[in-house]
Amino acid sequence: MVYNTKELERQFRNLGRSHRGRKKYANDADYWSGGRCNWGGSHNLHEDCETLTNSFNKMESLGEIKEELKKCNSKSEYDAKKANYIRKCEESLRGLQEKSASSSMFGVCIIWSDEGMDKHVISKLKSFSNELSKLKGDLEREDYKWVQELKQLQLEEREINRRMEENKRKAMNEKDPAQKALLLQLIEDDGKKLKANMRKQQELSNKFNFDPNKRIDDLIKSIKEAIENNRGGNSRGGGGTSNRNRNNNEDDEDDNNDDYTNNSGNGSGLGSRRKEDKNQTQPSQQQLIIFGGIALLIIFYLYSQKQEKEPNYYDF
C-alpha cells in the first residue's frame, strides 16, 4: 500500500472546524482547513500531511524486509539491505517519539500533539514503537546464515519432490510385488523428510513478520477520532503542554460563553448538554428552598392556631 498526501489531507481537513471562533484556538487559524497556523512555525496542513505520507511510506516498506532479504545471493548484498532497514527502523522510531516545544511526531505542527494525542493515541504510538524496536532487534541479531539455510532447504524440497514423483512413476509400472513395495517404502520415507523440511522452512520464514499497514491505519484512525472528540477541555490525556500558551482562565471564560452551536463530529454538543443539565439542576434547587419555606410557614400557622384554640383549664 502506498500512502498519498492528498488523501491524507482530505481525511484530516476541517476536523478542527468546531474550534473556530474560540479564543484559545485563535492561533490555530485555518490550519485544519488548509491555511497556516499562527504559532510561529507557520505550518501548513498540506506540508505536514506530505511529511507524514513520506514517513508512513518509509515505515510501510519495512513490511518487505523478509522477502527482500530472502532474495539476497551474497553476504555483502544481505548486509547492505539489512543496514538500510535498520536505519529506516531507527528513523521511524525517532519520528514516532519526536515532540518538542514546536513540533509533534515526525516534526509536524504541535497542533497535532495538542489536539490529536489523547491517551488512546499515545497507547497506539507506544505499541507501534515496541513492534518497531523488536523488528530492529531481530534484524541486528540475524545474519546471512538463515538465508543460506532457507535456500538449502528449498533445494532439498525440490529434490525430494522430484524423487517422490520418479518413484511413484516406477511403482505404477512395476510388476514385481517386492520391488513395488520397496518403491512405496522409499516414497513414504521421502514424505517424512518432506514434512520435516517444510517445518524447518516455516520456522525460518516466521522471521520479521511485521504488518506496518495495519499499525499506520489504526494510528490515523485514532488521531482522527481524538481530534473530532477534542473539545478543548483540561483533560488532554497527554497531549499538551507546549509554547502555545493557552490560558486556563481565558479557556473557562470562553467555554462559558460558547454554546457549542456547531455539533458536527463525534461527541459534538457535549458542552451544551452539560450546560443544559446544569441549568436544569439549578431551578430545581431553588424550588426546593421555596417549597421548604412554604412548608415551615404552614406548620407554624397550624401550630399557632392550635395554641389559640386549646382550652384554659385554670380559668374559673
C-alpha positions in Angstrom: 0.0 0.0 0.0 1.3 3.5 -0.9 0.1 6.4 1.2 -1.0 9.6 -0.6 -0.6 13.2 0.6 -3.9 14.4 -0.9 -5.9 11.5 0.5 -4.4 12.0 4.0 -5.1 15.8 3.8 -8.6 15.1 2.7 -9.2 12.9 5.7 -8.0 15.5 8.2 -9.3 18.7 6.5 -11.9 20.5 8.5 -11.6 18.2 11.6 -10.9 21.3 13.7 -13.9 23.3 12.5 -15.6 23.1 15.9 -12.8 25.1 17.4 -13.3 28.2 15.2 -14.1 31.4 17.0 -12.8 30.2 20.3 -10.1 32.3 21.9 -7.8 29.5 23.0 -7.7 28.2 19.4 -7.2 31.6 17.8 -3.6 30.9 16.7 -4.6 27.6 15.0 -6.1 30.0 12.4 -7.4 28.0 9.5 -4.8 25.2 9.8 -7.3 22.3 9.7 -9.0 23.8 6.6 -5.8 24.3 4.6 -4.4 27.6 6.0 -1.3 28.2 8.1 -1.2 28.2 11.8 0.0 31.3 13.8 2.1 29.5 16.4 5.4 30.6 14.9 6.2 27.6 12.7 3.8 28.7 10.0 2.9 25.1 9.3 0.5 24.2 6.5 -1.7 21.1 6.7 -0.7 20.0 3.2 3.0 20.3 4.1 2.5 18.3 7.3 0.5 15.6 5.5 3.3 15.4 3.0 5.8 14.8 5.8 3.5 12.2 7.3 3.0 10.5 4.0 6.7 10.2 3.4 7.2 8.8 6.9 4.4 6.3 6.6 5.6 5.1 3.2 9.1 4.6 4.7 7.6 2.6 7.5 5.4 0.6 5.1 8.5 -0.6 3.2 9.5 -2.4 6.4 6.9 -4.9 5.7 9.0 -6.1 2.7 12.1 -7.0 4.9 11.7 -10.8 4.9 11.0 -11.2 1.2 13.8 -8.7 0.2 16.4 -10.4 2.4 15.4 -13.8 1.1 16.4 -12.7 -2.4 20.0 -11.9 -1.4 22.6 -14.0 -3.1 25.6 -12.9 -1.1 26.6 -11.8 2.4 27.6 -8.3 1.2 24.2 -7.8 -0.5 22.4 -9.0 2.6 24.4 -6.8 4.9 23.7 -3.7 2.8 20.0 -4.3 2.8 20.0 -5.1 6.5 21.8 -1.8 7.3 19.3 0.1 5.2 16.3 -1.5 7.0 17.9 -0.9 10.4 18.3 2.8 9.5 14.6 3.0 8.5 13.6 1.4 11.8 15.7 4.0 13.7 14.2 6.9 11.7 10.7 5.7 12.2 11.3 5.2 16.0 12.6 8.8 16.3 9.6 10.1 14.3 7.0 8.3 16.5 8.6 9.7 19.7 9.6 13.1 18.4 7.9 16.0 20.3 9.4 19.4 21.1 8.0 22.8 22.1 7.1 23.5 18.5 6.6 20.2 16.8 4.9 16.8 17.1 5.6 13.3 15.7 7.8 13.3 12.6 8.3 17.1 13.1 4.7 18.2 12.1 2.9 21.1 13.8 2.5 21.0 17.6 -1.3 21.3 17.0 -1.3 17.5 16.3 0.0 16.8 19.8 -2.3 19.2 21.5 -5.4 18.2 19.7 -4.8 14.6 18.4 -2.8 12.9 21.1 -5.1 11.6 23.7 -4.3 8.5 25.9 -5.7 6.1 23.2 -3.5 7.6 20.5 -0.4 7.5 22.8 -1.0 3.9 23.6 -1.1 3.2 19.8 2.2 5.0 19.4 3.8 3.1 22.2 2.6 -0.3 20.8 3.9 0.7 17.3 7.2 1.7 18.8 7.5 -1.6 20.7 7.0 -3.5 17.5 9.5 -1.5 15.6 12.0 -1.9 18.4 11.5 -5.7 18.3 11.9 -5.7 14.5 15.1 -3.7 14.7 16.5 -6.1 17.4 15.7 -9.1 15.2 17.4 -7.5 12.2 20.5 -6.8 14.3 20.7 -10.4 15.6 20.2 -12.2 12.3 22.9 -12.7 9.7 23.1 -14.1 6.2 23.2 -17.7 7.6 19.4 -18.0 7.9 19.0 -17.1 4.2 21.6 -19.7 3.2 19.9 -22.3 5.3 16.5 -21.4 3.9 17.8 -21.7 0.3 19.3 -25.0 1.1 16.1 -26.3 2.4 14.2 -25.1 -0.7 16.7 -27.0 -2.9 16.2 -30.2 -0.8 12.4 -29.7 -1.0 12.6 -29.7 -4.8 14.9 -32.8 -4.8 12.6 -34.7 -2.5 9.6 -33.9 -4.6 11.5 -35.0 -7.8 12.4 -38.3 -6.2 8.9 -39.0 -5.0 7.4 -38.3 -8.4 10.0 -40.6 -10.0 9.4 -43.4 -7.6 5.7 -43.0 -8.0 6.0 -43.4 -11.8 8.2 -46.5 -11.3 5.8 -48.1 -8.8 2.9 -47.7 -11.1 4.7 -49.6 -13.8 6.4 -52.2 -11.6 5.1 -55.8 -11.9 7.3 -57.3 -9.2 5.4 -57.0 -5.8 8.7 -56.9 -3.8 10.1 -54.2 -6.0 6.8 -52.3 -5.9 6.8 -52.5 -2.1 10.3 -51.2 -1.9 9.5 -48.2 -4.1 6.4 -47.4 -1.9 8.6 -47.5 1.2 11.0 -45.0 -0.4 8.1 -42.7 -1.2 6.9 -42.9 2.4 10.4 -42.2 3.7 10.7 -39.2 1.5 7.3 -38.0 2.6 8.5 -37.8 6.2 11.7 -36.0 5.1 9.5 -33.5 3.2 7.4 -32.8 6.3 10.5 -32.1 8.4 11.9 -29.9 5.7 8.7 -27.8 5.5 8.5 -27.4 9.3 12.0 -26.0 9.3 11.3 -23.7 6.4 8.2 -22.4 8.3 10.4 -21.7 11.3 12.8 -19.7 9.2 10.1 -17.9 7.3 8.5 -16.7 10.5 11.2 -14.2 11.0 10.5 -10.4 10.5 6.7 -10.8 10.5 5.6 -7.2 10.6 2.4 -5.6 9.2 3.0 -1.8 9.2 -0.1 -1.0 7.2 -2.4 -2.1 9.9 -0.5 -0.2 12.5 -0.4 3.0 10.4 -4.1 2.8 9.5 -5.0 2.3 13.2 -2.9 5.3 14.2 -4.5 7.5 11.5 -8.0 6.4 12.6 -7.3 7.0 16.3 -5.8 10.5 15.7 -8.9 11.5 13.6 -11.2 10.3 16.5 -9.1 12.3 19.0 -9.3 15.5 17.0 -13.0 15.1 16.4 -13.8 14.4 20.1 -11.4 17.1 21.5 -13.5 19.9 22.9 -10.6 21.8 24.4 -11.2 20.6 28.0 -8.5 20.3 30.6 -8.2 16.5 30.2 -5.8 16.4 27.2 -4.8 12.9 28.0 -1.1 13.5 27.4 -1.4 16.0 24.5 -0.3 19.0 25.8 1.9 21.5 27.4 3.6 23.4 24.7 4.5 27.0 23.8 1.0 27.6 22.5 0.4 29.3 25.9 -3.3 28.7 26.3 -4.6 30.5 29.4 -6.8 28.4 31.7 -8.8 31.4 32.9 -9.4 32.5 29.4 -10.4 29.0 28.5 -13.0 28.8 31.3 -14.5 32.2 30.3 -14.5 31.2 26.7 -16.2 27.9 27.5 -18.9 29.6 29.5 -19.7 31.9 26.6 -19.5 29.2 23.9 -22.9 27.5 23.3 -21.3 24.8 21.0 -23.8 25.6 18.2 -21.7 23.5 15.8 -22.5 19.9 16.6 -20.6 18.2 13.8 -18.2 15.3 14.5 -18.2 12.5 17.1 -19.0 13.7 20.6 -20.2 17.1 19.4 -22.6 19.1 21.6 -21.1 17.6 24.8 -20.5 21.0 26.3 -24.0 22.3 25.6 -25.6 19.2 27.0 -23.6 19.7 30.2 -24.7 23.4 30.4 -28.3 22.4 29.9 -28.0 19.8 32.7 -26.5 22.4 35.0 -29.2 25.0 34.1 -31.9 22.3 34.7 -30.4 21.4 38.1 -30.2 25.0 39.5 -34.0 25.8 39.2 -34.8 22.5 41.0 -32.7 23.5 44.0 -34.4 27.0 44.2 -37.8 25.3 44.0 -36.9 23.0 46.9 -35.9 26.0 49.0 -39.1 27.8 48.2 -41.2 24.7 48.9 -39.4 24.2 52.2 -40.1 27.8 53.3 -43.7 27.5 52.5 -44.0 24.2 54.4 -42.4 25.8 57.5 -44.9 28.7 57.3 -47.8 26.3 57.1 -46.6 24.3 60.1 -46.0 27.5 62.1 -49.5 28.8 61.3 -51.2 25.5 62.2 -49.3 25.3 65.4 -50.3 28.9 66.3 -54.0 28.1 65.7 -53.8 25.0 67.9 -52.3 27.1 70.7 -55.2 29.7 70.5 -58.0 27.0 70.5 -56.6 25.0 73.4 -58.9 25.5 76.5 -57.6 27.2 79.6 -58.2 24.7 82.4 -57.2 27.2 85.1 -59.8 29.8 84.1 -62.7 29.6 86.7 
